[in-house]
Amino acid sequence: MDNQAVEQCRAVYLTAEDLRVAASILYNAYHSDPLFLDALKTGEQAQYEKKLRGAIREELNELWQQEQALIGLFDGARLIGVACIATQQVPLGEARYWHWRLKMLLSTGWQSTQALMKKESKIIDNLPSKDCGILQFIAIAPLEQGKGYGHTLVQAVLSWCDEQPELDGIGLFASRLSDIQLFNQHDFEKRTELMIGNVSGELLFYSSVKEY
C-alpha cells in the first residue's frame, strides 16, 4: 500500500449521517469477536447476527447522544475506519442508564445485556483512575484491512486522547494476539490479565499522563 495514500487519510468526528456506514463497518469487524460471541451466545447464527447488529446500533446511538468521541477515518469521501471512545463522564457498566438497558434488552436479551455491562464494569475496575476512557470499538472496513490504516486510526485515537486534559488515558480489553501486538506498537501496555465471561485476554492501557 502506498504510504502517501495512507498519510492522506483524514480522521474527523463522525456526523449523524455517518452512523449507518459506521455500524456496518463495526458489524463486519466484530462478527467473529470472541467477546461478542460469548456475550451474545445463541444456538442460531441468524439470531446471533441480529443481536450483534442491535448491540452495535444501540451502543453507537448512545455514544452519539452522550457526545462521546466517535472518530472516523476517511479516504476522500469514503468512511473506511471507525473508533469509538467512552469516558467515565457518562455512566458505564452496572451504572448504565435505564433507557440504554431497555433498548439493549429489546435488541439482545437480558443475559446478553448483563454480560455487556459486566464487561465494562470489569474493565473500569482495573483502570488506574476514574479519569480514563474505554476504547469501545475500533475497526477498519474489511476491504481496506492489511493496508496500514489500522495504525493510522490507532494514532488518531491517541492524538485525541492527548488533547483531552481531563483524561489520564485509554484502556481496552484485547483477546486476540494480533490486536495485542497492534496496540503494543502504539504505547499501550498490559495492566493485567482478565477473564470476561468465558474469554481470557489482556487489559491494555495507554497513559496520556507523561512523566518528564
NORHUZI-V376222 format. One record per residue. RES is the residue in one small letter. NEAR is the number of other C-alpha atoms within 10 Angstrom. Layout:
res,near
RES,NEAR
RES,NEAR
This chain:
res,near
m,9
d,8
n,10
q,8
a,12
v,17
e,12
q,11
c,19
r,16
a,21
v,14
y,15
l,20
t,11
a,10
e,8
d,13
l,18
r,12
v,16
a,26
a,21
s,14
i,20
l,24
y,21
n,16
a,17
y,18
h,14
s,10
d,14
p,16
l,22
f,19
l,17
d,15
a,23
l,22
k,17
t,14
g,7
e,8
q,10
a,10
q,14
y,19
e,16
k,13
k,23
l,24
r,20
g,20
a,24
i,20
r,20
e,18
e,18
l,22
n,16
e,16
l,18
w,17
q,10
q,14
e,11
q,18
a,21
l,22
i,22
g,28
l,25
f,20
d,17
g,10
a,9
r,12
l,20
i,24
g,26
v,29
a,24
c,23
i,21
a,21
t,22
q,15
q,13
v,13
p,12
l,18
g,19
e,15
a,12
r,14
y,13
w,9
h,10
w,15
r,19
l,14
k,17
m,23
l,18
l,14
s,20
t,23
g,15
w,13
q,12
s,21
t,22
q,17
a,19
l,20
m,16
k,18
k,20
e,20
s,16
k,17
i,18
i,20
d,11
n,15
l,22
p,15
s,13
k,13
d,15
c,24
g,25
i,21
l,18
q,17
f,18
i,21
a,24
i,25
a,20
p,13
l,8
e,12
q,14
g,10
k,14
g,16
y,25
g,23
h,15
t,16
l,25
v,19
q,15
a,19
v,23
l,18
s,12
w,14
c,22
d,19
e,10
q,11
p,11
e,13
l,19
d,22
g,24
i,25
g,26
l,24
f,27
a,23
s,20
r,13
l,10
s,10
d,11
i,20
q,12
l,14
f,21
n,15
q,11
h,13
d,13
f,21
e,17
k,18
r,15
t,13
e,15
l,17
m,14
i,21
g,13
n,10
v,15
s,16
g,17
e,20
l,23
l,22
f,27
y,23
s,18
s,19
v,11
k,7
e,4
y,3
